[in-house]
Structures are given as C-alpha cells and as structure tokens.
Amino acid sequence: MPEGDTVFRAAAALHRALAGHPLTRAEVRWGTKSIPDVVGRPTLEVISRGKHILHRIDGGLTVHSHLRMEGSWRVVPDERLRPRELHDPAIRALFAAAGRHAIGRRLGMLDVLPTAQEDTLVGHLGPDLLGPDWDADRAIDALLADPRPIGEALLDQRLLAGIGTMYDAETLFLERVAPWTPAGELGREVVTDVVRRAHRLLVQGKEHAIQSTTGSRRRGEEKYVHARSGRPCRRCGTTIRVAMIGPAPYDRTMFYCPSCQGGLGPTDDGARQAPLGHRETPTRRPGGYR
C-alpha cells in the first residue's frame, strides 16, 4: 500500500492539473456509484489526508479516493492521450480540465459526498505527518498509551496518519528499536525520536518520486531493511529478516535486523530466508515471504 508521501505527491499532481479550472469531464465508474453533473464547475483543491485523497469541487462536493494496494492517479495532457486509453476497464474515475485528463485506475476506495461530510470518511484519522494538522506530541501520547508493539501501532492510521510498512520498518531500524516492543516500555524519549524520524523521512520523501531512506536513489541502494530479507545489514552485516507483526488476518510484514534491533522477533522462527526474488524464496509464513 502506498505510503503517505506517495499519496501526497499524487494529490499535488491532481491539484496542479485541475485546481482553478472548470471541469470539462467528470465520471465515476464504480458499480452504481455516480457523480452529479459538475461539468463547468471549477476544482477548488485536491489535498491528501494521510493515505486518502480529497478532490473538492465548487458547490460543496468532494470526491474521495484511496489507492489501497493497486490504485493510481495519472495526469495525461490531452495531446498525449490515446482514445482507447479512456476505455480501460480498470478506470474508476476520470476528470478533465484545461487540456489535461486525470485518470484514476484500480482505486481501492471511491466516494462522492458533500464536502461538509468528509469527516465521515477521514475524521477517524490521527494527525497527518504531512498535513497542516501535524501534532507530534499528540501522536507520541497516542503511541505511549497503546499497548501494542510499536511496529504495529505505527501502522494504525488512527494514531498518526501516513506511515506504511516501508517507513515503519526503516524508521525503527534507523532508531535501533525492536519492532515488537510496546511503546510504553520504550519510554517517551525513544518514542519521540521514532516519531521525529518518521516525520523527517516522509517530509523528505514527498519531494522525490524515488523513495529513499539511505540517501541514495540508485536502484538497490534506497532502503536499509525493507524488502531486503536474506541480505546483509548495511550497518552490521547480519542477515536482514522478515516476520509478521500484528494479529491475523490484519498482520503485516516487518523487515528488521536482529542484531541492530534486539534479537529475533517473537513471530520469527529463525529459518533461513532467501533474498526476495530468489528462486528458492520460501512461500510459507511467518518465516518467509508469501
């Protein structure tokens, strides 16, 4: 699932393409869902809220979308648009203005609702790491009060919005924190450092199409631990591992270095893990990839 910085960039691209211009086309292609006739109305703004995108249209209407795992928004100048592209069955939403088309494919969520009712869809979210409502102290307090492992709690968008599995794993590695330790046991100072690190990483990430936590954007050098199980730790040389974190069926993968981060996780059976993409990569869980 895309991280908050990816969603931020997608919303910014839509805003640049549509904001201030009257819509010349507006379609929702999702079952029985529909959109009122808004052709001729200008887009007021397109913003991100955590991992959600809010497209606000003049007249008090909002189109809400969430990318989930496979969704995307693409802006295409009309002169580069191939007519058959608009008949793609994967398209869920389509907007056009000022000589550009904004095409939403395989969106995981799509809703059309009054702008005044946006909170029914995003009101549950915690402070947004990339939003004007960012409140580090509020996020830190929420994490300290949560009894779950820090690696699980960081993924809960109700506590703070925008972190996905990649920034979760990278942040905890950089801070040398064991993912399965509850935040309350880590203490305020450590949790504060974790939250500040995550914030810095996402702020840096929103400026670049290629996400990097190492400082390098060369292919294969962008991450410390994420998707690197079976390969040596860039810090100590120990083999990076992956294990599941959180209760099934909502558990997620956690990449980590057992040497830098306090030993094997409680869901890690210690079995050999081949590098991701290797032909001998195991398929069972939790000791290997699915």
Buried (B, 14 or more C-beta within 10 A) or exposed (E): BBBBBBBBBBBBBBBEBBBEBBBBEBBBBBEEEEBEEBEEBBBBBBBBBBBBBBBBBBEEBBBBBBBEEEBBBEBBEEEEBEEEEBEEEEBBBBBBBBEBBBBBBBBBBBBBBEBEEBEEBBEEBBBBBBBEEBBBEBBBBBBBEBEBBBBBBBBBBEBBBBBBBBBBBBBBBBBEBBBBBBBBEBEEEBBBBBBBBBBBBBBBBBEEEEBBBEEEEEEEEBBBBBBBBBBEBBBEEEBBBBBBBBEEEEBBBBBBBBBBBBEBBEBBEEEEBBBBEEEEBBEEBBBBBE
